[in-house]
Amino acid sequence: MAKPIAIVTGGSRGIGQAIVGELSQTHQVLGTYNTNRKAADEVAAATGAVMLPCQLDNPSSREEFLHEVQARFSPVHLLINNAGIAPRQRCDILEASPESFDELMATNLKGPYFLTQRIARSMLDEGMGRIVFVSSISSFTASINRGDYCMAKAALSMAVKLFAARLAPHNIPVFEIQPGIIRTDMIAAVAADYDRRISEGLLPQRRMGEPFDVASAVRAIADGHLDYCTGQVLHVDGGFHLRTL
């Protein structure tokens, strides 16, 4: 039998790369990349995934990607909304620019929202599917030097609830994975500071997360172990979300 189809956005680096590698064991993975073709080709060679260009903030690029999927790879069994960007420059919210806000909202919220809308319609037609949004602890944690990122991720958390409620009667579960501090390129510039703070007690589990930690949570969803948990938030954060005295 043919392998089920999984889409992983932002699959060429970091968390997305780990998810592509994990899912490639059981799925035909379609990974997306934005501009780094070299990294995408390396992932494809290592995993057998099909890597396709897609700029999430560009409607015509999303449409081209969806057309390719429909023509060659449907039906889609699993959608992993992983792609996202950090602010180009961390700025105090009193100094942050409208341009940065618009860019973060377009890529981190609007893109996955409307991509999911389209994929969800096809899943309804097929009567099956699973959807995952990879958000962030920034959806509930105030970082005043990257407010646009926090607001985009907070809104993405609501998108999970909305799609979960809409699709639940059709047995299409929707999940949110909230990674914490994960060792990727996105935090490379501040990784040393995070390592220090973690050693001083920032996280109950005294280590930084790795991309595979997130991929392991995706595995549980992909294998159907959480199908009766639609709308659930999986905290992959070393206990950061806990409130302790």
N, C-alpha and C positions, 0 to 999 in steps of 0.2 A: 504493500500500500504506500501511496505517496505520503510524504511527511506533511503534517499540518503547517499552515503558513503563519509566520509571526513577523510583524513589523516592529522594528526598534528604531525610533528616531534618535538622531545624534549617536549613531553606533560606531563611530570611528575612533573615539577616544574615551578615556576615563571609565565612568560607570557604564556608559552605553557599550563600550567595547567589551567589558566583562559580561554584560547581559547577552550580547551577541554570541560570545564564546560559549556561555552556558546553554543557551537555547539551541544552538546549532547541533547539540547532541541529539535532539529530538524533533526539531522543527526545521523547515526551510525558512531561513531568516532573510528578510529584506531589511537591510540597514540603510539609514539615510545619513548623508553628510552634507555639509554646507560648502566649504571651500577647500578643505584639505584632502585632495584626491589621493595623494601619496599615502596618507594614513589609512584612508578607506581601502585602497588596494592591498595594503599589508594585512588588514583585518580579513578581507575577502580571501586572500591566499592562505591565511592561517586557519580559517574556520569554514570555508565553503559558502559563506553568506554572499548574497547578491547585494552590492552596495550601490545605491542610487542617489543622485543629487536631489536635494530638496531644501529650499530656503523657506522655512516655516512662516516667516513674516511676509512672504510674497504670494498673493493668491494665485497668480498664474503658474508659479513654480509648484505650489501644492497641487494644482489641477493637473499639471503634466505628470507629476509623481503618481497621482491617483489613477490617471488614465493608463499608465504603464502597469500599475498593479492590477487593474481590472482586466487589461488585455492579456496579461501573461501569468498572473499568480493567484487570482481569486479562486475560492473564497478565503478571506482572512479569518483565521481562528483566534488570533491574539494580537492585540495592539498595545505596545509599550510606549507611552508618551514620555520620553526621557530627555529629548533635546532641550537645551536652555543655555542662556548666556548670563554672565555676570556683568555688572556695570563696567564700562571701559575705564572709568575712574571712580574710586570711592570718594563721595563728597558728602559733607554734612547736608542734611535735608534743607537747611536754610540757604544752601548754595547750589543745590543740584539743579540740572537744566531740564527744561521740557523735552529736549531732544533725547536725552538719556531715558527719561520716563517713557516716552513713546516707543523707543526701541525695545526696552525691556518688556513692555506690555504686549507689543506686537509679536515678539518671538516667544516669550515665556507663557503667555496667556492666550492671545487671540489665535495664534497659529495652531497650538494643540487643540483648542476648543473647536475650531472649525474642521480640522482634520478628523477629530473624533466624531463630529456630527456626520460626516460623510461615511466613515467606516462603520459607524453604528447603524446607519440605514441599511448597508449591505448585510450586516450581521442579522438584522431583523428579517431580511428576506431569506436568509439561510437558516434562521431559527437557532443560531448558536454563536458563541464567541465569548471572549473575556477581554477586559480593558483595564489597563493600569496607567495611572498617572504618577510619575516620579516628581514629587514636589520638594520640600525642604523643611528643616526645622525653622527656617526663616518665615514660614507661613504663620508662626505664632510667636516668634522671637523678634523683638524690636532691635534692629541694628541701625542706628541713626546715621551711619555713613553710607548706607545703601538702601534707602527707603524704597526706591523704585523696585528693587529686587524683592524686598519683603512684601510689598503690596501685590506684585504680580503673583507670587507664590501663595499668598493668602487667598487671592481670588481663584487660583487654580484649585485650592482645596474645596471651595464652594462648587466649582465645576464637577468635581468628583461626586459630591452629594446629588447634584442635579442629574447627572447622567445615571447614577446608581438608582435614583428614584424612578426615572423614566424607563429604564430598561429592566428593572427587577421583575415586572410581571411576565417578561419574555425570557427569563432565565439566562440573562446576559449579565453576569456580575461585573462590578466596577470597583476598583481598589485604588487606594492612595498609599504610596510608599514615601515616607518622610526620612530621607537620609540626614544624618547629622554631619559631623566633621569627617569628611571622607578624603583620603589622600589622592588627590587628582591634580591636574594642571591648574584647575580653577583656583585652588588655594595655595599654589606653590609659593607665591610671594610672602604669604603669612604663615606657612607651615611650621616654621621654627617657633613662632610665638604660640601657635596652637599646641605644639608638643610640650612647651613649657607649662602652659596653663592646664593641660590635661594632667601632667605629672603633679600639679599642685591641687588637683581635685575637681577640675571643671566637669569631668565625666565620672559617673559612678564606676563604669568599667574603664580602667586606666589605660586606654589605648585609643589611638585614632582609628576610625573605620577604614576599611579597604573596599575597593569597588566590588570585590567578590561577595562581601557581606550583603550588598544590595542585590546582586545577581542571585544569591541564595534565596532571598525573599521572593523574587520573581519566579524562581523555580517552583516554590510551593504553590503559587497561584497557577502557574502553567500546568502543573500536574493535577489540578482540580481539588487539592486538599482544602481549599477555602471557599468552595463554591456557594456555601450557605452563609457567607459572611459579607455579602455585598455592601459596599459603602464603608468597609472597614479601613482604618488607618493602621499601617504597619510602621512602627517606629524603629528605624534602623539607625540608632543614634547612641548606642552605648549607655542608655539610661538617662540621656540628657533631659528628656521630657519629665522625669520624675521630680516631684517636689518633696524635699526632705527637710527635717528639722534636726 
